[in-house]
Amino acid sequence: MNLKIISPENTLYDGEATMVRVPGVMGDFEILNNHAPIISALQKGVVEYNTADGTQRLDISGGFVELHKNIVSLCVEKG
């Protein structure tokens, strides 16, 4: 699936990922390939995602995630 992570300052990641774990306001959840469409607010925590280079981690202070047709878009505040 394609993952794009943006912040107000710049694009933090734009590429393929096999898994994305985000800190949703109702608790952490994981997005895998062919996941059902979703839009969710994010709270302070860690975004974790797997790429060809291994597992990446990003501390955030909030944001939101949208998933549609295996395209995951995160708009986050780094924190």
Backbone as numpy.savetxt, mean C-alpha at the origin, in Angstrom:
# Nx Ny Nz CAx CAy CAz Cx Cy Cz
0.68 -7.90 -9.37 -0.17 -6.73 -9.37 0.71 -5.50 -9.37
0.16 -4.38 -9.80 0.91 -3.14 -9.85 0.66 -2.34 -8.58
1.70 -1.80 -8.00 1.61 -0.99 -6.77 2.20 0.38 -7.03
1.44 1.40 -6.66 1.94 2.77 -6.74 1.73 3.42 -5.38
2.82 3.90 -4.79 2.77 4.58 -3.50 3.21 6.02 -3.73
2.32 6.95 -3.41 2.65 8.36 -3.57 2.47 9.09 -2.25
3.24 10.16 -2.08 3.10 11.06 -0.94 2.96 12.46 -1.53
2.63 13.45 -0.72 2.55 14.81 -1.24 3.87 15.29 -1.86
4.99 14.74 -1.42 6.29 15.17 -1.91 6.69 14.52 -3.22
6.42 13.20 -3.38 6.89 12.48 -4.57 6.29 11.07 -4.65
6.66 10.37 -5.71 6.28 8.96 -5.86 7.33 8.13 -5.13
6.87 7.30 -4.21 7.78 6.50 -3.39 8.06 5.14 -4.01
7.09 4.59 -4.75 7.28 3.31 -5.43 6.26 3.19 -6.54
6.67 2.64 -7.66 5.76 2.38 -8.78 6.29 1.16 -9.52
5.66 0.01 -9.28 6.14 -1.22 -9.89 5.31 -2.41 -9.46
5.84 -3.59 -9.72 5.15 -4.83 -9.40 5.35 -5.21 -7.93
4.33 -5.83 -7.35 4.40 -6.35 -5.99 3.56 -7.63 -5.93
3.96 -8.55 -5.07 3.20 -9.79 -4.91 2.30 -9.76 -3.69
2.58 -8.85 -2.75 1.80 -8.71 -1.52 1.97 -7.31 -1.00
0.87 -6.76 -0.44 0.91 -5.45 0.22 0.15 -5.59 1.54
0.78 -5.20 2.65 0.13 -5.20 3.96 0.06 -3.75 4.43
-1.15 -3.32 4.82 -1.35 -1.92 5.19 -2.03 -1.82 6.56
-1.80 -0.69 7.26 -2.43 -0.47 8.57 -3.80 0.22 8.42
-4.83 -0.55 8.14 -6.18 0.00 8.02 -6.69 0.52 9.35
-7.67 1.39 9.33 -8.20 1.96 10.58 -8.92 0.90 11.42
-9.35 -0.20 10.80 -9.99 -1.29 11.53 -9.01 -2.44 11.79
-7.72 -2.21 11.51 -6.69 -3.22 11.70 -5.91 -3.46 10.43
-4.76 -4.08 10.58 -3.92 -4.38 9.42 -4.62 -5.37 8.51
-4.40 -5.24 7.19 -4.89 -6.24 6.26 -3.93 -6.37 5.10
-4.02 -7.52 4.44 -3.10 -7.89 3.38 -3.84 -7.95 2.05
-3.20 -7.46 1.01 -3.75 -7.48 -0.35 -2.87 -8.38 -1.19
-3.50 -9.37 -1.83 -2.80 -10.28 -2.72 -3.37 -10.14 -4.12
-2.75 -10.77 -5.10 -3.21 -10.74 -6.47 -4.68 -11.20 -6.55
-5.47 -10.53 -7.36 -6.89 -10.84 -7.57 -7.77 -10.59 -6.34
-7.33 -9.73 -5.45 -8.14 -9.34 -4.28 -9.36 -8.56 -4.77
-10.44 -8.64 -4.03 -11.65 -7.89 -4.36 -11.36 -6.39 -4.29
-12.04 -5.58 -5.09 -11.84 -4.12 -5.04 -12.09 -3.59 -3.63
-11.32 -2.58 -3.24 -11.44 -2.02 -1.89 -10.94 -0.58 -1.90
-11.53 0.22 -1.02 -11.03 1.56 -0.68 -11.05 1.63 0.83
-9.95 2.06 1.44 -9.88 2.10 2.89 -8.96 3.23 3.35
-9.31 3.82 4.48 -8.43 4.78 5.13 -7.34 4.02 5.86
-6.18 4.66 5.99 -5.04 4.07 6.69 -4.68 4.90 7.90
-4.19 4.22 8.92 -3.75 4.91 10.13 -2.24 4.80 10.25
-1.68 5.41 11.28 -0.24 5.36 11.53 0.19 3.91 11.67
1.27 3.58 10.98 1.79 2.21 11.05 2.80 1.96 9.95
2.93 0.70 9.57 3.92 0.29 8.58 3.23 -0.33 7.37
3.58 0.15 6.19 3.18 -0.50 4.94 4.32 -1.46 4.59
3.97 -2.70 4.32 4.97 -3.70 3.96 4.57 -4.28 2.61
5.52 -4.41 1.69 5.20 -4.95 0.37 6.36 -5.77 -0.15
6.03 -6.84 -0.89 7.04 -7.73 -1.46 7.23 -7.41 -2.93
8.49 -7.20 -3.31 8.86 -6.93 -4.70 9.93 -7.95 -5.10
10.40 -7.85 -6.33 11.48 -8.73 -6.79 12.75 -8.53 -5.97
12.89 -7.35 -5.34 14.07 -7.05 -4.51 13.90 -7.48 -3.06
12.76 -8.09 -2.71 12.52 -8.54 -1.35 11.42 -7.73 -0.68
11.34 -7.86 0.62 10.31 -7.18 1.40 10.75 -5.75 1.71
9.87 -4.80 1.41 10.13 -3.38 1.67 9.19 -2.91 2.77
9.63 -1.95 3.57 8.81 -1.41 4.66 8.82 0.12 4.58
7.67 0.72 4.91 7.55 2.17 4.87 6.69 2.61 6.05
7.23 3.46 6.92 6.47 4.02 8.03 5.58 5.14 7.51
4.29 5.10 7.87 3.36 6.15 7.45 2.63 6.70 8.67
2.11 7.92 8.52 1.30 8.50 9.59 -0.18 8.51 9.23
-0.52 8.05 8.01 -1.91 7.95 7.58 -2.00 8.00 6.07
-3.23 7.88 5.57 -3.45 7.94 4.13 -4.64 7.12 3.73
-4.63 6.64 2.48 -5.70 5.75 2.04 -5.16 4.82 0.96
-5.89 3.71 0.76 -5.53 2.72 -0.25 -6.75 2.44 -1.11
-6.49 2.24 -2.40 -7.54 1.84 -3.33 -7.00 0.69 -4.17
-7.83 -0.33 -4.36 -7.47 -1.47 -5.19 -8.58 -1.69 -6.20
-8.19 -1.78 -7.48 -9.15 -2.07 -8.55 -8.41 -2.76 -9.68
-8.85 -3.94 -10.06 -8.28 -4.72 -11.16 -6.77 -4.90 -11.03
-6.34 -5.35 -9.83 -4.93 -5.62 -9.54 -4.02 -4.40 -9.64
-4.59 -3.21 -9.48 -3.80 -1.98 -9.38 -4.03 -1.42 -7.98
-2.98 -1.41 -7.17 -3.06 -0.91 -5.80 -2.47 0.49 -5.77
-3.25 1.45 -5.31 -2.79 2.84 -5.20 -2.83 3.25 -3.74
-1.69 3.69 -3.24 -1.60 4.20 -1.87 -1.21 5.67 -1.93
-1.95 6.50 -1.23 -1.61 7.89 -1.03 -1.34 8.04 0.47
-0.10 8.33 0.82 0.30 8.28 2.22 1.05 9.52 2.65
1.01 9.76 3.94 1.88 10.74 4.61 2.99 9.94 5.27
4.23 10.23 4.90 5.34 9.52 5.54 5.41 9.91 7.00
5.76 8.94 7.81 5.81 9.26 9.24 6.59 8.29 9.94
